[in-house]
Structure formats: C-alpha cells, structure tokens
Amino acid sequence: MKSEDGEGTIRLSISGDVDNDVAPALTDIIANAADQPGAGPIVVDLDRVSALTAAGIRALLEGREAAERCDRPYRIVNVHDETAGHALRVVGLADIADQVTALQQRR
C-alpha cells in the first residue's frame, strides 16, 4: 500500500512474505515511487512483513539505489524480526533502518 503524508513523503507499507516471487515487484514499486515528480522521502514500512528473504533484502538495497539516483531520502521502518535486522546490518542498511538498533540492544 502506498500513502503520502501531504509533505511529499511516500510511505510504502509492505505485508506478507518478501521473497523471490515478490522482490522484483518491490524493487519496481520503490523505484517508481522515487521517480515521482515532487516526491520527498521514501519510507518502506515492514511492520506487516512475515518473512524477509535474501531476495527481499536485495530489493531493499536496490530500492535505496533508486532513491539515491533520484536524490530522495530513504528509510526502512518497523523491522521487527531479529534475523532480518541482523541481515540489514550486515548489508549496510542499518543506518537507514529504524528499529534495527533497538533489536540489537535487546540481545
């Protein structure tokens, strides 16, 4: 689901499994959002994601690249799964992911 906050921020609320079947579409959705004229920051909300596979993490990395190409700030929020949080740290996405630090502190 895509929503805007009236100030240009585009929030992409993702749900379900983000795997090989879904990842290419997620990459395209993030790239499309970043490419919108007048768009501001891109926020990818993982609150309702039940599984984030390597393909899903690759989609988030490619989404960041698309946002950077369009000079859009990019954040990932609501990372609840510790394994996904660890994977985001390993690939260098922890700096833009809210909640990853909180997950790390609980260990």
C-alpha positions as a printed NumPy array, in Angstrom:
array([[  0.   ,   0.   ,   0.   ],
       [  1.28 ,   3.452,  -0.893],
       [  0.376,   6.605,   1.003],
       [  1.565,  10.194,   1.081],
       [  1.636,  12.469,   4.116],
       [  0.883,  15.744,   2.339],
       [  4.505,  16.864,   2.671],
       [  5.81 ,  14.646,  -0.113],
       [  6.836,  11.64 ,   1.98 ],
       [  5.84 ,   8.401,   0.286],
       [  5.209,   5.518,   2.687],
       [  5.182,   2.032,   1.2  ],
       [  3.547,  -0.413,   3.625],
       [  4.628,  -3.943,   2.77 ],
       [  2.894,  -7.092,   4.016],
       [  3.375, -10.847,   3.759],
       [  6.485, -12.689,   2.633],
       [  9.081, -10.701,   0.713],
       [ 10.751, -13.476,  -1.259],
       [ 11.855, -14.345,  -4.809],
       [  8.299, -14.052,  -6.075],
       [  7.698, -10.574,  -4.644],
       [ 11.135,  -8.934,  -4.606],
       [ 11.254,  -7.781,  -8.261],
       [  7.884,  -6.065,  -7.875],
       [  9.027,  -4.41 ,  -4.639],
       [ 12.126,  -3.076,  -6.395],
       [  9.946,  -1.659,  -9.184],
       [  7.486,  -0.112,  -6.716],
       [ 10.256,   1.635,  -4.769],
       [ 11.928,   2.847,  -7.968],
       [  8.599,   4.142,  -9.282],
       [  7.923,   5.988,  -6.016],
       [ 11.388,   7.567,  -6.079],
       [ 10.877,   8.667,  -9.666],
       [  7.62 ,  10.55 ,  -8.941],
       [  7.924,  14.294,  -9.628],
       [  7.866,  16.282,  -6.412],
       [  8.288,  13.208,  -4.239],
       [ 10.078,  13.577,  -0.944],
       [ 11.474,  10.872,   1.293],
       [ 10.675,   7.228,   0.621],
       [  9.717,   5.224,   3.727],
       [  9.431,   1.445,   3.423],
       [  7.335,   0.099,   6.31 ],
       [  7.985,  -3.571,   7.117],
       [  5.52 ,  -3.739,  10.016],
       [  3.355,  -6.405,   8.386],
       [  6.143,  -8.406,   6.729],
       [  6.104, -12.021,   7.893],
       [  9.338, -13.122,   6.184],
       [ 12.18 , -11.178,   4.594],
       [ 14.427, -13.384,   2.474],
       [ 17.736, -12.586,   0.785],
       [ 15.778, -11.569,  -2.315],
       [ 13.762,  -9.135,  -0.201],
       [ 16.905,  -7.608,   1.248],
       [ 18.302,  -7.275,  -2.27 ],
       [ 15.08 ,  -5.452,  -3.249],
       [ 15.552,  -3.037,  -0.327],
       [ 19.169,  -2.418,  -1.41 ],
       [ 18.089,  -1.801,  -4.994],
       [ 15.344,   0.47 ,  -3.683],
       [ 17.927,   2.513,  -1.82 ],
       [ 19.977,   2.804,  -5.005],
       [ 16.904,   4.01 ,  -6.92 ],
       [ 16.122,   6.574,  -4.211],
       [ 19.727,   7.809,  -4.231],
       [ 19.676,   8.201,  -8.033],
       [ 16.644,  10.482,  -7.612],
       [ 18.1  ,  12.316,  -4.572],
       [ 15.335,  11.012,  -2.315],
       [ 15.927,  10.248,   1.347],
       [ 15.206,   6.563,   2.015],
       [ 14.293,   4.832,   5.267],
       [ 13.158,   1.414,   6.355],
       [ 10.894,   1.317,   9.41 ],
       [  9.332,  -1.299,  11.689],
       [ 11.896,  -4.063,  11.348],
       [ 10.558,  -6.479,  13.973],
       [ 12.368,  -9.688,  13.079],
       [ 15.816, -10.074,  14.682],
       [ 17.149, -12.148,  11.792],
       [ 16.051,  -9.54 ,   9.271],
       [ 17.51 ,  -6.804,  11.469],
       [ 20.84 ,  -8.632,  11.583],
       [ 20.8  ,  -9.108,   7.802],
       [ 20.1  ,  -5.394,   7.284],
       [ 23.093,  -4.574,   9.491],
       [ 25.341,  -6.974,   7.552],
       [ 24.463,  -5.471,   4.161],
       [ 24.808,  -1.889,   5.389],
       [ 21.16 ,  -0.885,   5.613],
       [ 21.088,  -0.487,   9.408],
       [ 21.985,   3.197,   9.105],
       [ 18.648,   3.866,   7.403],
       [ 16.517,   1.295,   9.229],
       [ 14.624,   2.317,  12.355],
       [ 14.24 ,  -0.41 ,  14.977],
       [ 17.413,  -2.277,  13.942],
       [ 19.302,  -0.617,  16.784],
       [ 16.507,  -1.485,  19.212],
       [ 16.696,  -5.118,  18.128],
       [ 20.447,  -5.119,  18.633],
       [ 20.097,  -3.655,  22.127],
       [ 17.726,  -6.451,  23.199],
       [ 20.391,  -9.11 ,  22.59 ]])
